[in-house]
Amino acid sequence: MKTASSSEAAMSIIVNLDVMLARRKMRSRELAEIIGITEQNVSVLKSGKARGVRFETLEKICRALDCQPGDILEFRDEDD
């Protein structure tokens, strides 16, 4: 029986940063400037390809977008 490696497994954490940016009518570039990271790193976060996010960065995003971490991150059980 073949099992998927961790790099092949589907990610159960969904990043809804693009949704929150749209709701706040804010561009990625503006968010990047406010929170002090590159626009490329915002893009990596939005795409869900980031391997992690610092709590400090998450806090800055939440302050900038006036939201809660749960508005940005969502867990979907892939076993369902």
TAJOHU-V875996 format. One record per residue. N is the residue number from 1. RES is the residue in one small letter. SS is DSSP state (~ for helix, > for strand, _ for the rest). D_LAST is the distance of its C-alpha to the last C-alpha in Angstrom with 1 decimal. Layout:
# TAJOHU-V875996
n-><N & N>
res-><RES & RES>
ss-><SS & SS>
d_last-><D_LAST & D_LAST>
This chain:
# TAJOHU-V875996
n-><1 & 2 & 3 & 4 & 5 & 6 & 7 & 8 & 9 & 10 & 11 & 12 & 13 & 14 & 15 & 16 & 17 & 18 & 19 & 20 & 21 & 22 & 23 & 24 & 25 & 26 & 27 & 28 & 29 & 30 & 31 & 32 & 33 & 34 & 35 & 36 & 37 & 38 & 39 & 40 & 41 & 42 & 43 & 44 & 45 & 46 & 47 & 48 & 49 & 50 & 51 & 52 & 53 & 54 & 55 & 56 & 57 & 58 & 59 & 60 & 61 & 62 & 63 & 64 & 65 & 66 & 67 & 68 & 69 & 70 & 71 & 72 & 73 & 74 & 75 & 76 & 77 & 78 & 79 & 80>
res-><m & k & t & a & s & s & s & e & a & a & m & s & i & i & v & n & l & d & v & m & l & a & r & r & k & m & r & s & r & e & l & a & e & i & i & g & i & t & e & q & n & v & s & v & l & k & s & g & k & a & r & g & v & r & f & e & t & l & e & k & i & c & r & a & l & d & c & q & p & g & d & i & l & e & f & r & d & e & d & d>
ss-><_ & _ & _ & _ & _ & _ & _ & _ & _ & _ & _ & _ & > & > & > & _ & ~ & ~ & ~ & ~ & ~ & ~ & ~ & _ & _ & _ & _ & ~ & ~ & ~ & ~ & ~ & ~ & ~ & ~ & _ & _ & _ & ~ & ~ & ~ & ~ & ~ & ~ & ~ & ~ & ~ & _ & _ & _ & _ & _ & _ & _ & ~ & ~ & ~ & ~ & ~ & ~ & ~ & ~ & ~ & ~ & ~ & _ & _ & _ & ~ & ~ & ~ & ~ & > & > & > & _ & _ & _ & _ & _>
d_last-><20.9 & 20.2 & 17.7 & 17.1 & 19.4 & 18.5 & 20.1 & 18.1 & 14.6 & 12.8 & 13.5 & 11.0 & 14.1 & 15.1 & 18.9 & 20.3 & 23.9 & 25.0 & 23.9 & 26.0 & 28.8 & 29.0 & 29.0 & 31.8 & 33.6 & 33.9 & 34.1 & 32.6 & 36.2 & 37.1 & 34.2 & 35.1 & 38.7 & 37.9 & 35.6 & 37.7 & 35.5 & 35.9 & 34.5 & 33.0 & 31.0 & 29.8 & 28.7 & 26.8 & 25.0 & 24.3 & 22.9 & 20.3 & 22.3 & 23.8 & 23.1 & 23.9 & 25.8 & 28.7 & 28.6 & 32.0 & 30.7 & 27.8 & 30.5 & 32.8 & 30.1 & 29.3 & 33.1 & 33.8 & 31.1 & 31.6 & 28.0 & 25.6 & 23.4 & 20.3 & 21.7 & 21.6 & 18.5 & 15.0 & 12.0 & 8.6 & 5.9 & 5.5 & 3.8 & 0.0>
